[in-house]
Amino acid sequence: MAGAARAAPPDLTGVWSVVDPPHALRPIDGSAPPLTPSARALYEQHLAAAARGDRSFDGMTRCLPPGLPRLLFVNQPFEILERPKVIYFIYQLNRLPRRAYLGEQLPDDADPLWLGYSVARWDGDTLVIDSAGFNDLTLLDDAGLPHSEALRLTERYRLSRDGRHLDARFTIDDPKSYTRPWTVRARYVRRPGYEIPEEFCMDALRRTHPAGHL
Protein backbone atom coordinates (compact mmCIF):
# COMPACT_ATOMS: atom_id res chain seq x y z
CA MET A 1 0.00 0.00 0.00
CA ALA A 2 1.42 3.35 -0.97
CA GLY A 3 2.27 5.74 1.81
CA ALA A 4 0.34 8.89 2.48
CA ALA A 5 1.08 11.79 0.18
CA ARG A 6 3.56 14.25 1.58
CA ALA A 7 1.91 17.45 2.76
CA ALA A 8 2.72 20.55 0.75
CA PRO A 9 4.97 23.03 2.56
CA PRO A 10 3.30 26.16 3.93
CA ASP A 11 3.10 29.21 1.71
CA LEU A 12 5.18 32.03 3.20
CA THR A 13 4.52 34.35 0.25
CA GLY A 14 3.66 37.83 1.48
CA VAL A 15 5.07 40.91 3.16
CA TRP A 16 6.46 40.61 6.69
CA SER A 17 7.74 42.98 9.40
CA VAL A 18 9.94 42.15 12.34
CA VAL A 19 8.34 42.41 15.79
CA ASP A 20 10.44 44.32 18.38
CA PRO A 21 13.60 44.68 16.24
CA PRO A 22 16.69 44.24 18.43
CA HIS A 23 19.52 46.77 18.60
CA ALA A 24 22.08 44.34 20.00
CA LEU A 25 21.86 40.59 19.41
CA ARG A 26 21.99 38.16 22.31
CA PRO A 27 21.85 34.38 22.39
CA ILE A 28 18.46 32.90 23.26
CA ASP A 29 19.61 32.19 26.84
CA GLY A 30 20.36 35.91 27.37
CA SER A 31 24.11 35.47 27.75
CA ALA A 32 26.67 37.66 26.02
CA PRO A 33 27.72 36.74 22.47
CA PRO A 34 30.67 34.29 22.73
CA LEU A 35 33.25 36.52 21.05
CA THR A 36 36.82 35.48 20.45
CA PRO A 37 39.43 37.83 21.96
CA SER A 38 40.17 39.56 18.64
CA ALA A 39 36.48 40.00 17.80
CA ARG A 40 35.78 41.28 21.32
CA ALA A 41 38.47 43.93 20.94
CA LEU A 42 36.92 45.06 17.66
CA TYR A 43 33.42 45.06 19.16
CA GLU A 44 34.60 47.21 22.07
CA GLN A 45 36.11 49.67 19.58
CA HIS A 46 32.73 49.90 17.85
CA LEU A 47 30.90 50.45 21.14
CA ALA A 48 33.35 53.17 22.18
CA ALA A 49 33.09 54.93 18.82
CA ALA A 50 29.27 54.81 18.92
CA ALA A 51 29.32 56.29 22.42
CA ARG A 52 31.30 59.24 20.99
CA GLY A 53 28.74 59.65 18.22
CA ASP A 54 31.10 58.21 15.61
CA ARG A 55 29.51 55.50 13.48
CA SER A 56 32.05 55.50 10.67
CA PHE A 57 32.52 51.77 11.36
CA ASP A 58 28.96 51.16 10.13
CA GLY A 59 28.67 50.83 6.36
CA MET A 60 24.93 51.53 6.52
CA THR A 61 25.77 55.17 7.21
CA ARG A 62 27.26 55.19 3.68
CA CYS A 63 24.36 53.27 2.09
CA LEU A 64 26.25 49.98 1.97
CA PRO A 65 24.15 46.81 2.45
CA PRO A 66 23.72 45.80 6.10
CA GLY A 67 24.50 42.14 5.48
CA LEU A 68 22.97 39.16 7.25
CA PRO A 69 21.44 38.51 9.67
CA ARG A 70 21.26 42.26 10.37
CA LEU A 71 19.08 42.91 7.32
CA LEU A 72 16.45 40.62 8.86
CA PHE A 73 16.21 42.83 11.95
CA VAL A 74 15.89 46.18 10.16
CA ASN A 75 12.56 47.80 11.05
CA GLN A 76 11.35 47.84 7.45
CA PRO A 77 9.15 45.22 5.74
CA PHE A 78 10.36 42.57 3.33
CA GLU A 79 8.54 40.33 0.89
CA ILE A 80 8.89 36.56 0.44
CA LEU A 81 8.05 35.04 -2.94
CA GLU A 82 8.02 31.24 -3.21
CA ARG A 83 8.85 29.68 -6.57
CA PRO A 84 9.47 26.01 -7.48
CA LYS A 85 13.28 26.27 -7.49
CA VAL A 86 14.02 29.44 -5.56
CA ILE A 87 12.68 31.55 -2.72
CA TYR A 88 13.06 35.30 -3.18
CA PHE A 89 13.39 37.87 -0.41
CA ILE A 90 12.84 41.48 -1.47
CA TYR A 91 13.69 43.99 1.24
CA GLN A 92 12.20 47.45 1.42
CA LEU A 93 15.57 48.79 2.56
CA ASN A 94 17.09 50.07 -0.68
CA ARG A 95 15.04 47.38 -2.51
CA LEU A 96 17.73 44.78 -1.82
CA PRO A 97 17.07 41.39 -3.49
CA ARG A 98 18.10 37.98 -2.22
CA ARG A 99 17.69 34.43 -3.55
CA ALA A 100 17.72 31.11 -1.69
CA TYR A 101 18.00 28.21 -4.14
CA LEU A 102 15.96 25.08 -3.37
CA GLY A 103 17.56 21.66 -3.78
CA GLU A 104 21.13 22.95 -4.07
CA GLN A 105 24.23 22.59 -1.93
CA LEU A 106 26.33 25.49 -0.72
CA PRO A 107 29.38 25.90 -2.97
CA ASP A 108 32.78 25.44 -1.35
CA ASP A 109 34.29 28.43 -3.12
CA ALA A 110 31.52 31.05 -3.20
CA ASP A 111 32.83 34.55 -3.91
CA PRO A 112 32.42 36.86 -0.90
CA LEU A 113 29.18 38.84 -1.25
CA TRP A 114 27.30 41.36 0.88
CA LEU A 115 24.39 38.92 1.41
CA GLY A 116 26.30 35.70 0.84
CA TYR A 117 25.06 32.70 -1.16
CA SER A 118 21.94 30.97 0.15
CA VAL A 119 20.34 27.55 -0.37
CA ALA A 120 16.99 26.46 1.03
CA ARG A 121 15.20 23.26 1.99
CA TRP A 122 12.08 22.21 3.85
CA ASP A 123 12.39 20.34 7.14
CA GLY A 124 8.76 19.30 7.52
CA ASP A 125 6.88 22.58 7.78
CA THR A 126 10.01 24.61 8.62
CA LEU A 127 11.90 26.53 5.95
CA VAL A 128 15.64 26.17 6.50
CA ILE A 129 18.10 28.47 4.73
CA ASP A 130 21.87 27.98 4.89
CA SER A 131 24.13 30.81 3.79
CA ALA A 132 27.88 31.29 3.37
CA GLY A 133 30.23 33.27 1.14
CA PHE A 134 29.99 36.58 3.01
CA ASN A 135 32.48 39.40 2.91
CA ASP A 136 33.59 40.82 6.27
CA LEU A 137 32.48 44.40 5.60
CA THR A 138 29.12 44.18 7.39
CA LEU A 139 27.93 43.83 10.98
CA LEU A 140 25.61 41.35 12.65
CA ASP A 141 23.55 44.04 14.41
CA ASP A 142 23.15 47.77 14.95
CA ALA A 143 25.41 47.70 18.02
CA GLY A 144 28.44 46.67 15.96
CA LEU A 145 28.93 42.91 16.41
CA PRO A 146 31.57 41.89 13.86
CA HIS A 147 31.97 38.75 11.79
CA SER A 148 34.54 37.29 9.42
CA GLU A 149 34.36 35.75 5.94
CA ALA A 150 34.05 32.38 7.68
CA LEU A 151 30.48 33.20 8.75
CA ARG A 152 27.87 30.49 8.18
CA LEU A 153 24.27 31.45 8.87
CA THR A 154 21.34 29.06 9.30
CA GLU A 155 17.81 30.49 9.31
CA ARG A 156 14.74 28.50 10.36
CA TYR A 157 11.25 29.90 9.68
CA ARG A 158 8.01 28.37 10.89
CA LEU A 159 4.54 29.72 10.12
CA SER A 160 2.07 30.09 12.97
CA ARG A 161 -1.19 28.14 12.83
CA ASP A 162 -3.19 31.25 12.03
CA GLY A 163 -0.78 32.15 9.20
CA ARG A 164 -0.18 35.62 10.63
CA HIS A 165 3.26 35.20 12.19
CA LEU A 166 6.64 33.71 11.39
CA ASP A 167 8.75 32.38 14.22
CA ALA A 168 12.43 32.40 13.27
CA ARG A 169 15.75 31.27 14.66
CA PHE A 170 19.15 32.32 13.34
CA THR A 171 22.27 30.32 14.15
CA ILE A 172 25.59 32.14 13.73
CA ASP A 173 28.63 29.94 13.18
CA ASP A 174 31.85 31.89 12.70
CA PRO A 175 34.89 30.23 14.34
CA LYS A 176 37.11 33.24 13.65
CA SER A 177 34.84 35.62 15.57
CA TYR A 178 32.93 33.40 18.05
CA THR A 179 34.04 30.55 20.25
CA ARG A 180 30.92 28.49 19.48
CA PRO A 181 27.79 28.67 17.32
CA TRP A 182 24.99 30.66 18.92
CA THR A 183 21.33 31.27 18.14
CA VAL A 184 19.00 34.26 18.30
CA ARG A 185 15.23 34.36 17.96
CA ALA A 186 12.93 36.76 16.11
CA ARG A 187 9.27 36.98 15.20
CA TYR A 188 7.59 38.51 12.16
CA VAL A 189 4.03 39.61 11.47
CA ARG A 190 2.32 39.41 8.08
CA ARG A 191 1.33 42.70 6.42
CA PRO A 192 -1.71 41.91 4.21
CA GLY A 193 -2.22 44.35 1.35
CA TYR A 194 1.16 46.07 1.84
CA GLU A 195 3.28 46.60 -1.29
CA ILE A 196 7.02 47.15 -1.11
CA PRO A 197 7.55 50.71 -2.44
CA GLU A 198 10.40 52.02 -4.53
CA GLU A 199 13.26 53.01 -2.26
CA PHE A 200 16.75 54.29 -2.91
CA CYS A 201 19.83 55.33 -0.99
CA MET A 202 20.03 59.09 -0.56
CA ASP A 203 23.80 58.97 -0.10
CA ALA A 204 24.20 57.30 -3.50
CA LEU A 205 21.77 59.81 -5.01
CA ARG A 206 23.83 62.74 -3.73
CA ARG A 207 26.98 61.25 -5.27
CA THR A 208 25.38 60.95 -8.71
CA HIS A 209 23.43 64.24 -8.47
CA PRO A 210 25.57 67.04 -6.93
CA ALA A 211 23.99 69.62 -4.65
CA GLY A 212 21.57 71.85 -6.49
CA HIS A 213 20.58 69.18 -9.00
CA LEU A 214 18.20 67.09 -6.86
C-alpha positions, 0 to 999 in steps of 0.5 A: 500500500502506498504511503500517504502523500507528503503534505505541501509546505506552507506558503510564506509568500507575502510581506512581513515585518519584524516584531520588536527589532533588536539593537544588540543581538543576544543568544536565546539564553540571554548570555553575552555573544561568545566573542573570540578575543580579537572579535571582542576587541573590535566590538569594544572599539565599535561600542566606544566609537558609537558612544562618541557619536562616531559610526564610521565603522557602520557601512549603513551610514554610507548606504552599503548593504547591512549584510545578514542577519542584520538585514532581517532585523531592520525595522522595514518590511520585506517580501517573500516570494516562493517559486518552485526552485528558488525563494526570493526575499525582497527587502524594502531597505534600498530594494535589496534582493536575495535568492535562496535556491531550493535543492542545491548545496552550498558551494565550497568556493563562493565569492564573498558577497554582501548577502552571501550565497543561500540555499533552502530546503524544507524540514517538515513545515520549517523553511531552512536556509543555509548561507555562506560566502559573506564578505567581512564588511558588514555587521551582525547588528546595529550595536556593531557585532563583527563577523569574518568571511568564515560566517555560516548562517542558518535560518529556520522559519516556521509559520504560525497556525493562524498564518499571521506570524513567522517564528524564526531562529538564526544560528551564527557559526563563525569560528574566527569571531565566536568561540561556538555557534549561537542562536538568536530568535525573532518573530515577524508579522504578516502585512496583508495588502502592503506593497514594497515601495520604490526606495533608494539610498540618498547617499548614493543619489547625492553622489550621482546628483551634486547639490543643487541638481536634486 
